[in-house]
Amino acid sequence: MATFSSVTRQHLLRALDEHDTRGGDDFLAVYGFTASPDHTVVHDGRRYDARAVMAVAHRHATGRLATPEEFDSSLDAAVMILRRRGFEVTEPQARARVTAPTARREPRRAPARATTPRRTPTREAPQAVCPTCSMTLPATRRCDSCD
């Protein structure tokens, strides 16, 4: 069974480019696929066989072509990967899922706070130290131990 998680958008675009270069019928024949109108990839206004495109993209990603038989159990996963990579995939009407449109939400923002100017920290004067014993001097500036 083929896993399609390693297929990137670039691999899919290379497969679509190869499809355009070879032509639809030759592309399917070279890789052993038959035309299947059930699932199609729509890109730049053109329609492509989703299984064949995904199989060739899998070959670009892993070096191994996914066979038509592998799509019997993993077609839904392939369609999901195609959609995650930004492609439009059409499904047969009987299989099309009915989903409610999701409303895009604005990202959460912190409530606006009243800005108060920040106080700059006041710099403390260095402590006076007795030159003889290195004790901190009291307010009298005379060392209690040395004087």
C-alpha positions in Angstrom: 0.0 0.0 0.0 1.3 3.4 -0.9 1.6 6.2 1.6 1.3 9.6 0.1 2.5 11.8 3.0 5.9 12.3 1.3 4.2 13.9 -1.8 4.6 17.6 -1.9 3.0 20.3 -4.0 6.2 20.4 -6.2 5.9 16.7 -6.9 2.3 17.1 -7.9 3.1 20.1 -10.2 5.8 18.0 -11.9 3.3 15.2 -12.5 0.8 17.7 -13.9 3.5 19.2 -16.2 4.4 15.7 -17.4 0.6 15.1 -18.1 0.5 18.2 -20.2 3.7 17.3 -22.1 2.7 13.8 -22.9 -1.0 14.3 -23.4 -3.7 12.7 -21.3 -4.1 9.4 -23.1 -0.3 8.8 -23.4 0.2 9.7 -19.8 -2.4 7.2 -18.6 -1.1 4.5 -21.0 2.6 4.9 -20.0 1.8 4.4 -16.3 -0.8 1.7 -16.7 -3.9 3.7 -15.7 -7.3 3.9 -17.3 -9.4 7.0 -17.5 -11.5 7.5 -14.4 -13.9 10.5 -14.4 -14.8 9.8 -10.7 -12.0 11.8 -9.1 -10.4 14.6 -11.1 -7.9 17.3 -10.1 -8.7 20.7 -11.4 -5.7 23.0 -11.9 -5.5 26.1 -14.1 -8.9 25.3 -15.6 -7.8 21.8 -16.8 -8.9 18.4 -15.5 -6.6 15.6 -14.7 -7.1 12.0 -13.5 -6.5 12.2 -9.7 -5.2 8.6 -9.4 -2.7 8.8 -12.2 -1.4 12.2 -11.1 -1.0 11.1 -7.5 0.8 7.9 -8.6 3.3 9.8 -10.7 3.8 12.4 -8.0 4.5 9.5 -5.6 7.1 8.3 -8.1 8.8 11.7 -8.1 8.7 11.7 -4.2 9.8 8.1 -3.5 11.2 6.7 -6.7 8.3 4.1 -6.9 5.2 4.4 -8.9 2.0 3.7 -7.0 0.0 1.1 -8.9 -3.7 1.4 -9.8 -4.5 -1.5 -7.4 -3.1 0.5 -4.5 -5.7 3.2 -4.9 -8.5 0.7 -4.1 -7.9 1.1 -0.4 -6.2 4.4 -0.2 -8.0 6.7 -2.7 -9.6 8.8 0.2 -6.1 9.4 1.6 -4.8 10.4 -1.8 -7.7 12.9 -2.3 -7.1 14.3 1.2 -3.4 14.8 0.4 -4.3 16.6 -2.9 -6.6 18.9 -1.1 -4.1 19.6 1.7 -1.5 20.5 -1.0 -3.9 23.2 -2.4 -5.6 21.4 -5.3 -9.3 21.2 -6.1 -10.5 17.6 -6.4 -14.0 16.7 -7.7 -15.8 13.6 -6.5 -18.8 11.8 -7.8 -22.1 13.3 -6.6 -23.0 10.2 -4.6 -19.7 10.4 -2.6 -19.5 14.1 -2.3 -19.6 15.1 1.4 -22.0 17.7 2.5 -20.3 20.1 4.8 -21.4 23.4 6.2 -19.3 26.3 5.1 -17.0 27.4 7.9 -16.8 31.0 8.7 -13.3 32.4 9.0 -12.6 33.8 12.3 -10.4 36.7 13.1 -7.4 35.9 15.2 -7.8 36.7 18.9 -6.4 39.9 20.0 -5.6 41.1 23.5 -8.0 43.9 24.6 -6.6 47.3 24.1 -5.0 48.6 27.3 -4.5 52.2 28.3 -0.9 52.9 27.8 0.9 54.5 30.7 4.4 55.8 30.3 6.9 53.5 31.8 9.2 54.9 34.4 12.9 54.6 33.7 14.7 52.9 36.5 16.6 55.4 38.7 20.2 54.7 39.0 21.5 54.2 42.5 24.7 55.9 43.5 27.5 53.5 44.3 28.1 52.8 48.0 31.1 54.4 49.6 33.7 51.8 50.7 36.5 52.1 53.3 39.8 52.0 51.4 41.5 50.1 54.3 39.0 47.4 55.2 36.6 47.4 52.3 33.6 47.8 54.5 30.6 49.9 53.4 30.8 53.3 55.0 27.8 54.6 57.1 26.2 57.9 56.3 28.9 59.7 58.3 31.4 58.5 55.7 33.8 57.4 58.5 34.7 53.8 59.0 33.7 52.6 62.5 36.5 50.0 62.5 39.4 51.9 61.1 39.0 55.4 62.6 
